[in-house]
Amino acid sequence: MRRSVRGSIVALAGALLLTGLVVVPATAGPPRVGSRADHDRVVAFWTKARIAAARPRDMTLQPRGQKVASGTRLVAAAVTGAQWPDGKGLVYRATGKVLFQMAGGYWICSGSVATETRTDRSIVLTAAHCAYDQAAKAFATNWLFIPEYDTSPNLWDCTQTARGCWTAAALVVSAGFANRGGFDTTSAQSDWAFAVVGNGGLAGTSALDTTVGSFRIAFSSYGSGTAVSNFGYPAAAPYDGNELVYCQGSLGFDFWTLNRTYRLGCNQTGGSSGGPWLTSFPTTGDGGTLSSVNSYTYSGSANMYGPKFNTRTQAAWNSALTTTVNAVVP
């Protein structure tokens, strides 16, 4: 007697179960870093209303048991907060504004593009507090980077910016930051993050680093007096968030972290967090080495502070070169 197709399928399934084998539907592999669908979703998320609601995410500390008088402890600097000339150099193209969602709100930071050799991703350096919520133990979502924002400061539509937008497929931070219950002088020492971005831009198909360029990064600390320039898009008064602003001077150290973080005379405000600190920076703006990021200030002090890059920074960087998911790195 001829067996039915259904009977054959049942028999086959029974045989597979008896031999310990289970047939499962075929599934796709891991999502490609920075898939076009996810990029488009994040770009669409940032509506005019959400962008208008975004606020600078800055970190201001109060020294333990001390009050800092307004304007005191300023480190002498050649430039303490001036607009960088429009269109000048790599730094103008490869520094940008960051938007992200965290703790039920919408936030603004800054970032810059770091040099790597991968073809499936680019990497943006920013501050850890612009990528990870310590209180909720959760990564930021809908993370978006707009390079060369100064040329066409329009946050209502990525197609109206100079270069377009890139979105994060993965965010990487250090455990030294993520494992703290809140921002303090200890977590500030690990206040860096790397955003892994896929293709984006005006057409949605361009690599970030080949579109705007990138900066090499160093994983070692620098001595007191080293010349440094820092950049960002400060959005809190007296700035409006539309201009690339910079400070230049000599590195000092933060007494309150036992000299474990840098100090620079600088009056940049909220919104500049995550912006790059560049050593060996030429007057043309066409080079320099990523050596820290804008991290925090003290209430009443006109200085900016940033973490020292080290082997833990390099471990986070190495993770960013390969990961396709958010990661907290020891």
C-alpha positions in Angstrom: 0.0 0.0 0.0 1.3 3.5 -0.9 2.2 5.6 2.1 1.0 9.1 2.3 3.4 12.1 2.2 2.2 13.0 5.7 2.9 9.6 7.0 6.4 9.7 5.6 7.1 13.0 7.3 5.8 11.7 10.7 7.9 8.6 10.3 11.0 10.6 9.5 10.5 12.9 12.5 10.1 9.9 14.7 13.4 8.4 13.4 15.3 11.6 14.0 14.0 11.9 17.5 15.1 8.3 18.2 18.6 9.1 17.0 18.8 12.3 19.1 18.6 14.7 16.1 16.2 17.5 15.9 15.3 19.4 12.7 15.1 23.2 13.2 14.3 25.9 10.7 17.3 27.5 9.0 18.1 30.9 10.5 20.1 33.9 9.3 23.6 34.5 10.8 24.5 37.4 13.0 23.3 40.8 11.7 25.8 42.6 9.6 27.4 45.5 11.5 25.5 48.6 10.7 22.8 47.1 8.5 21.0 49.5 6.3 17.6 48.6 7.9 18.9 49.5 11.4 20.6 52.6 10.1 17.3 53.8 8.5 15.4 53.0 11.7 17.6 55.1 13.9 17.6 58.0 11.4 13.8 57.9 11.3 13.7 57.8 15.1 15.2 61.2 15.4 12.1 63.3 14.5 12.1 67.1 14.8 10.3 66.8 18.2 12.8 64.4 19.7 15.8 66.4 18.5 14.3 69.6 19.9 13.9 67.8 23.3 17.6 66.6 23.4 19.7 68.2 26.1 23.5 68.2 26.7 24.6 65.3 28.9 27.4 66.8 30.9 29.1 65.7 34.2 29.8 68.3 36.9 31.4 67.2 40.1 31.8 68.9 43.5 35.1 68.3 45.3 34.7 66.3 48.5 33.8 68.7 51.3 35.1 71.7 49.3 33.5 74.6 47.5 35.2 76.0 44.4 34.8 79.7 44.0 33.6 80.8 40.6 36.5 81.2 38.1 39.2 79.8 40.4 41.6 77.0 39.6 41.7 78.0 35.9 44.7 76.6 34.2 46.4 79.2 31.9 45.6 78.3 28.3 46.3 79.9 24.9 42.7 79.5 23.9 39.9 78.8 26.4 36.9 78.5 24.1 36.9 79.9 20.5 35.2 78.9 17.3 37.3 76.8 15.1 37.6 78.4 11.6 34.9 77.1 9.2 36.0 74.3 6.9 39.6 74.2 8.2 41.3 70.8 8.3 40.6 67.2 9.2 39.3 68.2 12.7 36.5 70.1 11.1 35.3 67.1 9.1 36.0 64.2 11.6 34.6 65.8 14.8 30.8 65.8 15.1 27.7 65.9 17.2 26.2 62.8 18.9 22.5 62.2 19.7 21.3 59.3 21.8 18.5 58.1 24.0 19.1 57.2 27.6 17.1 56.9 30.8 13.9 57.9 29.0 15.4 61.2 27.7 17.2 62.5 24.6 20.7 63.7 24.9 23.6 65.5 23.0 27.3 64.9 23.2 30.3 65.1 20.8 32.7 62.6 19.2 35.4 62.0 16.7 36.5 59.4 14.2 39.4 57.1 15.1 41.7 55.4 12.6 41.4 51.6 12.1 41.9 49.2 9.1 38.6 47.3 9.1 36.4 47.4 6.0 33.1 46.4 7.7 33.0 49.3 10.3 34.3 52.7 11.4 34.8 53.7 15.0 33.8 56.9 16.8 35.4 57.9 20.1 33.3 59.6 22.7 32.8 59.7 26.5 31.4 56.6 28.3 28.6 58.7 29.9 27.5 59.4 26.3 27.1 55.6 25.7 26.2 54.0 29.0 23.8 54.7 31.9 25.5 53.7 35.1 22.3 53.9 37.2 20.2 51.7 34.9 23.2 49.5 33.9 22.1 49.9 30.3 23.6 51.1 27.1 22.3 54.1 25.2 20.0 53.4 22.3 19.3 55.2 19.0 22.9 56.5 19.0 23.6 58.7 16.0 26.8 60.6 14.9 26.8 63.7 12.6 30.3 64.6 11.4 31.1 68.1 10.2 27.9 69.4 11.8 29.2 73.0 11.8 28.9 73.3 8.0 25.1 72.8 8.0 23.8 72.8 11.6 20.4 71.4 10.9 19.2 68.6 13.2 15.8 68.2 11.7 16.8 65.9 8.8 20.1 64.0 8.2 19.8 64.6 4.5 20.2 68.3 5.1 23.6 68.0 7.0 26.9 68.3 5.2 27.8 64.6 5.3 24.8 62.8 6.6 24.5 60.6 9.7 26.0 57.4 10.9 24.4 55.1 13.5 25.9 52.8 16.1 25.6 49.0 15.7 27.5 48.5 18.9 28.8 50.5 21.9 31.8 49.5 23.9 32.8 50.8 27.4 35.1 49.7 30.2 34.1 47.9 33.3 35.8 50.7 35.3 33.0 53.0 34.2 30.1 50.6 33.8 30.4 48.9 37.2 30.2 52.2 39.2 26.9 53.2 40.6 27.2 56.7 39.3 29.6 59.3 37.9 32.4 60.1 40.3 36.2 60.7 40.4 36.8 57.0 40.0 34.5 56.3 37.1 35.8 59.5 35.4 39.2 57.7 35.0 37.4 55.3 32.5 35.1 57.8 30.9 35.7 56.7 27.3 33.6 54.8 24.8 33.8 53.5 21.3 30.8 53.4 18.9 31.0 50.9 16.1 29.2 52.3 13.1 28.4 50.7 9.7 27.8 52.5 6.5 25.8 55.7 6.5 26.1 59.2 5.1 23.8 61.0 2.7 23.2 57.9 0.6 23.3 55.5 3.6 26.1 53.4 1.9 29.3 55.3 2.7 32.0 54.3 5.2 32.5 57.1 7.8 36.3 57.1 7.9 36.8 57.2 4.1 34.2 60.0 3.9 35.5 62.4 6.5 38.9 61.0 7.5 40.1 59.9 10.9 42.6 60.4 13.7 45.1 57.9 15.0 44.7 57.0 18.7 47.3 56.5 21.4 46.9 54.3 24.5 49.5 55.9 26.7 49.5 58.9 29.0 51.2 62.3 28.6 53.3 64.4 30.9 52.5 67.7 32.5 53.0 70.6 30.1 52.2 68.6 27.0 50.5 70.8 24.4 46.9 69.7 23.7 43.9 71.0 21.8 40.4 69.8 22.6 37.2 70.2 20.5 33.5 69.8 20.9 30.0 71.2 20.2 29.1 72.9 23.5 25.3 73.5 23.6 24.9 75.1 27.0 25.3 78.9 27.5 27.2 80.8 26.3 27.3 78.5 23.3 24.4 77.4 21.0 25.7 74.0 19.9 26.0 75.0 16.3 29.7 75.7 16.2 32.9 73.6 16.6 34.6 75.1 19.6 38.2 74.5 20.8 40.6 75.2 23.6 44.4 75.0 23.5 47.0 74.8 26.3 49.2 72.7 28.4 48.2 69.5 30.2 47.8 69.6 33.9 46.4 67.0 36.3 43.3 66.8 38.6 44.3 67.0 42.3 41.0 65.4 43.3 41.7 62.2 41.3 45.3 62.1 42.7 46.5 63.2 39.3 44.9 60.3 37.5 43.0 62.4 35.0 44.0 65.4 32.9 43.1 69.1 33.3 43.0 71.8 30.7 42.0 75.5 31.0 38.7 75.5 29.0 35.2 76.9 29.4 33.4 74.6 27.0 30.0 73.6 28.4 27.5 70.7 28.2 27.3 69.1 24.8 31.1 69.1 24.4 31.3 65.8 26.4 33.1 63.2 24.3 34.9 65.7 22.1 38.5 64.8 21.3 41.7 65.9 23.0 44.5 66.0 20.4 48.2 66.0 21.0 50.7 66.8 18.2 48.0 68.9 16.7 49.1 71.1 13.7 47.8 74.6 13.1 46.3 73.4 9.8 43.9 71.1 11.8 45.0 68.2 9.5 46.3 65.8 12.1 46.9 65.0 15.7 46.6 62.0 18.0 43.5 61.2 20.0 44.7 61.3 23.6 41.6 61.9 25.8 38.0 63.2 25.6 36.1 65.9 27.3 34.7 64.2 30.4 33.8 66.4 33.3 34.1 69.8 35.1 33.9 70.9 38.7 31.2 73.3 39.8 32.6 76.8 39.7 35.8 75.9 37.9 36.6 77.0 34.3 38.6 73.9 33.5 37.8 70.7 31.4 39.0 67.3 32.6 39.6 64.1 30.7 40.7 60.5 31.3 44.2 59.2 30.7 44.1 56.5 28.0 45.8 53.2 29.0 45.7 49.5 28.5 42.1 49.4 29.5 41.3 51.9 26.8 43.2 49.6 24.4 41.2 46.6 25.5 37.9 48.4 24.8 39.3 49.5 21.4 40.3 45.9 20.5 36.8 44.8 21.4 35.3 47.5 19.2 37.3 46.2 16.2 35.5 42.9 16.3 32.3 43.0 18.2 28.8 43.2 16.7 27.0 43.7 20.0 27.3 46.1 22.9 30.2 45.2 25.3 31.5 46.0 28.7 35.2 45.2 28.7 37.3 44.4 31.8 
